[in-house]
Amino acid sequence: MVALLGVVQSGDESDVLADNALIAKRLGWDLETVAACLHEAKERSLVWGLRSGDKPAPWFNELEITVQGRRLLRTHGAAEDVAAD
């Protein structure tokens, strides 16, 4: 989930908003895995995006990370910093 959120956040920061295909390409995941992870991320209010009819569903365009998603990434990053010490 953290890897997926990282890709979505990088899209936010570069003005190239992510979709399922971009996430699959950057992470080396198949589209079914991306769809399942996006479904969970959306249910947990970690991402926002425009849903389209593309398959495998759910397929989202113009994905953006939410405040909750940013918080999760910060928390995860802080946990990694502590583990490295």
N, CA, C and O atoms as CSV, one atom per row, in Angstrom:
chain,resi,resn,atom,element,x,y,z
A,1,MET,N,N,0.822,-1.194,0.000
A,1,MET,CA,C,0.000,0.000,0.000
A,1,MET,C,C,0.867,1.259,0.000
A,1,MET,O,O,0.567,2.233,-0.690
A,2,VAL,N,N,1.934,1.223,0.777
A,2,VAL,CA,C,2.807,2.396,0.868
A,2,VAL,C,C,3.459,2.689,-0.485
A,2,VAL,O,O,3.591,3.850,-0.872
A,3,ALA,N,N,3.865,1.646,-1.200
A,3,ALA,CA,C,4.470,1.839,-2.527
A,3,ALA,C,C,3.469,2.484,-3.475
A,3,ALA,O,O,3.813,3.404,-4.217
A,4,LEU,N,N,2.242,2.005,-3.451
A,4,LEU,CA,C,1.188,2.569,-4.300
A,4,LEU,C,C,0.963,4.035,-3.962
A,4,LEU,O,O,0.866,4.869,-4.862
A,5,LEU,N,N,0.880,4.352,-2.699
A,5,LEU,CA,C,0.682,5.737,-2.283
A,5,LEU,C,C,1.856,6.617,-2.706
A,5,LEU,O,O,1.666,7.780,-3.061
A,6,GLY,N,N,3.059,6.066,-2.670
A,6,GLY,CA,C,4.221,6.814,-3.105
A,6,GLY,C,C,4.139,7.203,-4.577
A,6,GLY,O,O,4.517,8.313,-4.952
A,7,VAL,N,N,3.644,6.287,-5.409
A,7,VAL,CA,C,3.486,6.591,-6.833
A,7,VAL,C,C,2.425,7.668,-7.028
A,7,VAL,O,O,2.614,8.596,-7.814
A,8,VAL,N,N,1.315,7.543,-6.313
A,8,VAL,CA,C,0.247,8.549,-6.431
A,8,VAL,C,C,0.762,9.908,-5.967
A,8,VAL,O,O,0.488,10.924,-6.606
A,9,GLN,N,N,1.494,9.936,-4.879
A,9,GLN,CA,C,2.031,11.197,-4.372
A,9,GLN,C,C,3.023,11.807,-5.365
A,9,GLN,O,O,3.025,13.021,-5.564
A,10,SER,N,N,3.848,10.995,-5.976
A,10,SER,CA,C,4.809,11.542,-6.940
A,10,SER,C,C,4.076,12.157,-8.134
A,10,SER,O,O,4.553,13.128,-8.721
A,11,GLY,N,N,2.929,11.599,-8.490
A,11,GLY,CA,C,2.114,12.190,-9.544
A,11,GLY,C,C,1.541,13.528,-9.130
A,11,GLY,O,O,1.509,14.475,-9.916
A,12,ASP,N,N,1.085,13.599,-7.879
A,12,ASP,CA,C,0.592,14.873,-7.344
A,12,ASP,C,C,1.661,15.951,-7.456
A,12,ASP,O,O,1.381,17.077,-7.865
A,13,GLU,N,N,2.878,15.598,-7.092
A,13,GLU,CA,C,3.964,16.568,-7.031
A,13,GLU,C,C,4.487,16.953,-8.410
A,13,GLU,O,O,5.057,18.032,-8.570
A,14,SER,N,N,4.301,16.084,-9.416
A,14,SER,CA,C,4.835,16.375,-10.749
A,14,SER,C,C,3.754,16.828,-11.721
A,14,SER,O,O,4.046,17.060,-12.894
A,15,ASP,N,N,2.536,16.957,-11.270
A,15,ASP,CA,C,1.399,17.347,-12.106
A,15,ASP,C,C,1.092,16.342,-13.215
A,15,ASP,O,O,0.476,16.699,-14.219
A,16,VAL,N,N,1.517,15.088,-13.040
A,16,VAL,CA,C,1.154,13.995,-13.945
A,16,VAL,C,C,0.382,13.003,-13.087
A,16,VAL,O,O,0.955,12.054,-12.550
A,17,LEU,N,N,-0.928,13.229,-12.962
A,17,LEU,CA,C,-1.730,12.425,-12.058
A,17,LEU,C,C,-1.768,10.969,-12.510
A,17,LEU,O,O,-1.890,10.675,-13.700
A,18,ALA,N,N,-1.662,10.082,-11.556
A,18,ALA,CA,C,-1.559,8.649,-11.816
A,18,ALA,C,C,-2.902,8.031,-12.174
A,18,ALA,O,O,-3.964,8.553,-11.836
A,19,ASP,N,N,-2.819,6.904,-12.866
A,19,ASP,CA,C,-3.958,6.032,-13.084
A,19,ASP,C,C,-3.457,4.598,-12.880
A,19,ASP,O,O,-2.284,4.390,-12.571
A,20,ASN,N,N,-4.332,3.620,-13.049
A,20,ASN,CA,C,-3.967,2.228,-12.806
A,20,ASN,C,C,-2.766,1.802,-13.651
A,20,ASN,O,O,-1.860,1.132,-13.157
A,21,ALA,N,N,-2.764,2.195,-14.924
A,21,ALA,CA,C,-1.694,1.768,-15.830
A,21,ALA,C,C,-0.337,2.327,-15.398
A,21,ALA,O,O,0.667,1.617,-15.436
A,22,LEU,N,N,-0.307,3.580,-14.993
A,22,LEU,CA,C,0.944,4.188,-14.553
A,22,LEU,C,C,1.471,3.505,-13.298
A,22,LEU,O,O,2.670,3.247,-13.186
A,23,ILE,N,N,0.589,3.215,-12.363
A,23,ILE,CA,C,0.995,2.532,-11.127
A,23,ILE,C,C,1.558,1.157,-11.455
A,23,ILE,O,O,2.606,0.773,-10.935
A,24,ALA,N,N,0.866,0.412,-12.316
A,24,ALA,CA,C,1.327,-0.924,-12.704
A,24,ALA,C,C,2.717,-0.854,-13.332
A,24,ALA,O,O,3.586,-1.671,-13.027
A,25,LYS,N,N,2.918,0.119,-14.203
A,25,LYS,CA,C,4.207,0.270,-14.884
A,25,LYS,C,C,5.320,0.603,-13.893
A,25,LYS,O,O,6.389,-0.006,-13.928
A,26,ARG,N,N,5.070,1.564,-13.017
A,26,ARG,CA,C,6.118,2.009,-12.083
A,26,ARG,C,C,6.463,0.964,-11.036
A,26,ARG,O,O,7.615,0.856,-10.617
A,27,LEU,N,N,5.460,0.190,-10.608
A,27,LEU,CA,C,5.707,-0.795,-9.547
A,27,LEU,C,C,5.976,-2.202,-10.079
A,27,LEU,O,O,6.407,-3.079,-9.330
A,28,GLY,N,N,5.723,-2.417,-11.368
A,28,GLY,CA,C,5.910,-3.755,-11.921
A,28,GLY,C,C,4.829,-4.731,-11.488
A,28,GLY,O,O,5.050,-5.941,-11.463
A,29,TRP,N,N,3.663,-4.205,-11.148
A,29,TRP,CA,C,2.531,-5.031,-10.717
A,29,TRP,C,C,1.617,-5.298,-11.897
A,29,TRP,O,O,1.615,-4.553,-12.877
A,30,ASP,N,N,0.829,-6.383,-11.794
A,30,ASP,CA,C,-0.194,-6.604,-12.815
A,30,ASP,C,C,-1.402,-5.720,-12.501
A,30,ASP,O,O,-1.568,-5.256,-11.374
A,31,LEU,N,N,-2.234,-5.498,-13.508
A,31,LEU,CA,C,-3.370,-4.576,-13.357
A,31,LEU,C,C,-4.390,-5.058,-12.337
A,31,LEU,O,O,-5.053,-4.237,-11.703
A,32,GLU,N,N,-4.534,-6.374,-12.160
A,32,GLU,CA,C,-5.479,-6.891,-11.169
A,32,GLU,C,C,-5.028,-6.535,-9.754
A,32,GLU,O,O,-5.847,-6.178,-8.907
A,33,THR,N,N,-3.721,-6.635,-9.502
A,33,THR,CA,C,-3.184,-6.278,-8.185
A,33,THR,C,C,-3.374,-4.798,-7.908
A,33,THR,O,O,-3.760,-4.405,-6.807
A,34,VAL,N,N,-3.098,-3.979,-8.919
A,34,VAL,CA,C,-3.286,-2.531,-8.772
A,34,VAL,C,C,-4.743,-2.219,-8.454
A,34,VAL,O,O,-5.027,-1.435,-7.549
A,35,ALA,N,N,-5.666,-2.829,-9.195
A,35,ALA,CA,C,-7.093,-2.577,-8.964
A,35,ALA,C,C,-7.493,-2.966,-7.541
A,35,ALA,O,O,-8.234,-2.232,-6.887
A,36,ALA,N,N,-7.016,-4.096,-7.063
A,36,ALA,CA,C,-7.357,-4.541,-5.703
A,36,ALA,C,C,-6.798,-3.581,-4.658
A,36,ALA,O,O,-7.482,-3.246,-3.691
A,37,CYS,N,N,-5.569,-3.144,-4.849
A,37,CYS,CA,C,-4.967,-2.212,-3.888
A,37,CYS,C,C,-5.650,-0.852,-3.932
A,37,CYS,O,O,-5.846,-0.222,-2.892
A,38,LEU,N,N,-6.013,-0.396,-5.124
A,38,LEU,CA,C,-6.721,0.880,-5.217
A,38,LEU,C,C,-8.098,0.798,-4.580
A,38,LEU,O,O,-8.563,1.759,-3.967
A,39,HIS,N,N,-8.744,-0.342,-4.725
A,39,HIS,CA,C,-10.051,-0.521,-4.083
A,39,HIS,C,C,-9.889,-0.348,-2.568
A,39,HIS,O,O,-10.658,0.376,-1.935
A,40,GLU,N,N,-8.888,-1.013,-1.996
A,40,GLU,CA,C,-8.656,-0.897,-0.555
A,40,GLU,C,C,-8.268,0.525,-0.166
A,40,GLU,O,O,-8.757,1.055,0.832
A,41,ALA,N,N,-7.388,1.142,-0.953
A,41,ALA,CA,C,-6.958,2.517,-0.650
A,41,ALA,C,C,-8.138,3.476,-0.695
A,41,ALA,O,O,-8.248,4.368,0.147
A,42,LYS,N,N,-9.008,3.300,-1.661
A,42,LYS,CA,C,-10.190,4.162,-1.775
A,42,LYS,C,C,-11.132,3.935,-0.585
A,42,LYS,O,O,-11.663,4.890,-0.019
A,43,GLU,N,N,-11.331,2.685,-0.218
A,43,GLU,CA,C,-12.185,2.363,0.934
A,43,GLU,C,C,-11.636,2.972,2.222
A,43,GLU,O,O,-12.405,3.361,3.102
A,44,ARG,N,N,-10.322,3.054,2.335
A,44,ARG,CA,C,-9.678,3.610,3.530
A,44,ARG,C,C,-9.464,5.121,3.413
A,44,ARG,O,O,-8.825,5.729,4.272
A,45,SER,N,N,-10.002,5.726,2.345
A,45,SER,CA,C,-9.895,7.176,2.099
A,45,SER,C,C,-8.450,7.648,2.007
A,45,SER,O,O,-8.114,8.734,2.480
A,46,LEU,N,N,-7.591,6.822,1.393
A,46,LEU,CA,C,-6.190,7.179,1.231
A,46,LEU,C,C,-5.927,7.852,-0.111
A,46,LEU,O,O,-4.946,8.580,-0.268
A,47,VAL,N,N,-6.811,7.603,-1.080
A,47,VAL,CA,C,-6.692,8.212,-2.409
A,47,VAL,C,C,-8.061,8.681,-2.866
A,47,VAL,O,O,-9.099,8.241,-2.372
A,48,TRP,N,N,-8.020,9.595,-3.831
A,48,TRP,CA,C,-9.225,10.080,-4.493
A,48,TRP,C,C,-8.940,10.031,-5.981
A,48,TRP,O,O,-7.818,10.303,-6.408
A,49,GLY,N,N,-9.939,9.690,-6.769
A,49,GLY,CA,C,-9.751,9.673,-8.213
A,49,GLY,C,C,-11.069,9.553,-8.936
A,49,GLY,O,O,-12.101,9.239,-8.343
A,50,LEU,N,N,-11.016,9.808,-10.230
A,50,LEU,CA,C,-12.193,9.672,-11.077
A,50,LEU,C,C,-12.289,8.227,-11.540
A,50,LEU,O,O,-11.356,7.700,-12.145
A,51,ARG,N,N,-13.396,7.599,-11.261
A,51,ARG,CA,C,-13.580,6.205,-11.649
A,51,ARG,C,C,-13.995,6.139,-13.108
A,51,ARG,O,O,-14.818,6.930,-13.569
A,52,SER,N,N,-13.417,5.188,-13.830
A,52,SER,CA,C,-13.785,4.994,-15.225
A,52,SER,C,C,-14.250,3.562,-15.427
A,52,SER,O,O,-14.191,2.751,-14.503
A,53,GLY,N,N,-14.705,3.254,-16.613
A,53,GLY,CA,C,-15.212,1.926,-16.916
A,53,GLY,C,C,-14.163,0.961,-17.415
A,53,GLY,O,O,-14.490,-0.165,-17.791
A,54,ASP,N,N,-12.894,1.379,-17.428
A,54,ASP,CA,C,-11.835,0.492,-17.901
A,54,ASP,C,C,-11.704,-0.721,-16.984
A,54,ASP,O,O,-12.124,-0.691,-15.828
A,55,LYS,N,N,-11.123,-1.767,-17.510
A,55,LYS,CA,C,-10.950,-3.021,-16.770
A,55,LYS,C,C,-9.474,-3.312,-16.616
A,55,LYS,O,O,-8.694,-2.905,-17.477
A,56,PRO,N,N,-9.044,-4.000,-15.562
A,56,PRO,CA,C,-9.876,-4.531,-14.482
A,56,PRO,C,C,-10.336,-3.423,-13.541
A,56,PRO,O,O,-9.614,-2.462,-13.276
A,57,ALA,N,N,-11.531,-3.584,-13.059
A,57,ALA,CA,C,-12.148,-2.588,-12.181
A,57,ALA,C,C,-11.738,-2.855,-10.728
A,57,ALA,O,O,-11.471,-4.001,-10.367
A,58,PRO,N,N,-11.686,-1.849,-9.921
A,58,PRO,CA,C,-11.944,-0.454,-10.259
A,58,PRO,C,C,-10.740,0.177,-10.950
A,58,PRO,O,O,-9.590,-0.104,-10.611
A,59,TRP,N,N,-11.025,1.022,-11.910
A,59,TRP,CA,C,-9.994,1.755,-12.643
A,59,TRP,C,C,-10.198,3.236,-12.342
A,59,TRP,O,O,-11.299,3.765,-12.490
A,60,PHE,N,N,-9.133,3.890,-11.921
A,60,PHE,CA,C,-9.210,5.299,-11.570
A,60,PHE,C,C,-8.265,6.123,-12.430
A,60,PHE,O,O,-7.153,5.696,-12.743
A,61,ASN,N,N,-8.719,7.296,-12.802
A,61,ASN,CA,C,-7.910,8.291,-13.494
A,61,ASN,C,C,-7.728,9.480,-12.566
A,61,ASN,O,O,-8.516,9.687,-11.644
A,62,GLU,N,N,-6.699,10.247,-12.812
A,62,GLU,CA,C,-6.440,11.472,-12.056
A,62,GLU,C,C,-6.399,11.218,-10.546
A,62,GLU,O,O,-7.032,11.932,-9.768
A,63,LEU,N,N,-5.654,10.204,-10.152
A,63,LEU,CA,C,-5.542,9.867,-8.733
A,63,LEU,C,C,-4.769,10.928,-7.966
A,63,LEU,O,O,-3.767,11.464,-8.439
A,64,GLU,N,N,-5.258,11.211,-6.784
A,64,GLU,CA,C,-4.597,12.128,-5.862
A,64,GLU,C,C,-4.560,11.483,-4.492
A,64,GLU,O,O,-5.455,10.723,-4.124
A,65,ILE,N,N,-3.521,11.791,-3.749
A,65,ILE,CA,C,-3.408,11.277,-2.396
A,65,ILE,C,C,-4.195,12.194,-1.467
A,65,ILE,O,O,-4.174,13.413,-1.638
A,66,THR,N,N,-4.881,11.628,-0.498
A,66,THR,CA,C,-5.665,12.410,0.450
A,66,THR,C,C,-4.814,12.769,1.668
A,66,THR,O,O,-3.669,12.337,1.797
A,67,VAL,N,N,-5.393,13.552,2.538
A,67,VAL,CA,C,-4.714,13.900,3.796
A,67,VAL,C,C,-4.396,12.623,4.577
A,67,VAL,O,O,-3.310,12.493,5.143
A,68,GLN,N,N,-5.337,11.687,4.606
A,68,GLN,CA,C,-5.106,10.421,5.313
A,68,GLN,C,C,-3.959,9.641,4.671
A,68,GLN,O,O,-3.150,9.027,5.367
A,69,GLY,N,N,-3.895,9.671,3.335
A,69,GLY,CA,C,-2.815,8.986,2.638
A,69,GLY,C,C,-1.460,9.607,2.950
A,69,GLY,O,O,-0.482,8.894,3.172
A,70,ARG,N,N,-1.402,10.929,2.967
A,70,ARG,CA,C,-0.152,11.617,3.315
A,70,ARG,C,C,0.269,11.297,4.744
A,70,ARG,O,O,1.450,11.108,5.034
A,71,ARG,N,N,-0.708,11.241,5.618
A,71,ARG,CA,C,-0.421,10.919,7.021
A,71,ARG,C,C,0.172,9.515,7.126
A,71,ARG,O,O,1.136,9.304,7.861
A,72,LEU,N,N,-0.398,8.559,6.397
A,72,LEU,CA,C,0.122,7.185,6.419
A,72,LEU,C,C,1.562,7.152,5.898
A,72,LEU,O,O,2.410,6.475,6.480
A,73,LEU,N,N,1.845,7.866,4.820
A,73,LEU,CA,C,3.206,7.899,4.286
A,73,LEU,C,C,4.182,8.522,5.288
A,73,LEU,O,O,5.293,8.022,5.463
A,74,ARG,N,N,3.771,9.607,5.943
A,74,ARG,CA,C,4.639,10.227,6.952
A,74,ARG,C,C,4.896,9.273,8.103
A,74,ARG,O,O,6.029,9.144,8.567
A,75,THR,N,N,3.847,8.602,8.566
A,75,THR,CA,C,3.979,7.656,9.669
A,75,THR,C,C,4.905,6.516,9.286
A,75,THR,O,O,5.760,6.108,10.072
A,76,HIS,N,N,4.732,6.005,8.079
A,76,HIS,CA,C,5.578,4.905,7.606
A,76,HIS,C,C,7.027,5.353,7.488
A,76,HIS,O,O,7.940,4.614,7.857
A,77,GLY,N,N,7.239,6.557,6.974
A,77,GLY,CA,C,8.590,7.088,6.856
A,77,GLY,C,C,9.244,7.277,8.213
A,77,GLY,O,O,10.433,6.999,8.371
A,78,ALA,N,N,8.483,7.746,9.195
A,78,ALA,CA,C,9.001,7.930,10.553
A,78,ALA,C,C,9.365,6.579,11.171
A,78,ALA,O,O,10.375,6.465,11.866
A,79,ALA,N,N,8.543,5.555,10.919
A,79,ALA,CA,C,8.820,4.221,11.436
A,79,ALA,C,C,10.094,3.659,10.815
A,79,ALA,O,O,10.873,2.996,11.501
A,80,GLU,N,N,10.318,3.914,9.524
A,80,GLU,CA,C,11.543,3.454,8.867
A,80,GLU,C,C,12.765,4.164,9.416
A,80,GLU,O,O,13.823,3.553,9.571
A,81,ASP,N,N,12.626,5.484,9.718
A,81,ASP,CA,C,13.738,6.236,10.297
A,81,ASP,C,C,14.127,5.683,11.659
A,81,ASP,O,O,15.316,5.578,11.963
A,82,VAL,N,N,13.154,5.328,12.482
A,82,VAL,CA,C,13.411,4.768,13.813
A,82,VAL,C,C,14.090,3.418,13.671
A,82,VAL,O,O,15.040,3.129,14.398
A,83,ALA,N,N,13.621,2.583,12.747
A,83,ALA,CA,C,14.200,1.252,12.556
A,83,ALA,C,C,15.645,1.347,12.078
A,83,ALA,O,O,16.458,0.483,12.406
A,84,ALA,N,N,15.976,2.380,11.309
A,84,ALA,CA,C,17.338,2.539,10.790
A,84,ALA,C,C,18.309,2.983,11.887
A,84,ALA,O,O,19.513,2.755,11.764
A,85,ASP,N,N,17.813,3.608,12.949
A,85,ASP,CA,C,18.683,4.104,14.032
A,85,ASP,C,C,19.180,3.020,14.897
A,85,ASP,O,O,19.920,3.278,15.847
